[in-house]
């Protein structure tokens, strides 16, 4: 699998898990926010890698 696909996939999984965890616990703390930010950055970097290869 290409590197950018791995990055987007891992970022998406992290984002979904963080949101589900926040919903289940009915709270959003600093760790969940940091995981969501990490996931978004990972997705953005994956998309940028894809754009650079074109």
C-alpha positions, 0 to 999 in steps of 0.5 A: 500500500502506498505511503499516503494511503496508509497515512489517510487510513490511520488518520481516519481510524484515529479520528473515528475512534476518538469521536466514538470514545468521546461519545461513549464517555460523554466528555471531551478532554485534552487527550481526545482533542489531541488525538483528533488533531493528530488524526487531522494532521495525519490525513492532511499530510497524506493528501499532501503526499498524494498531491505532490506525486501527481 
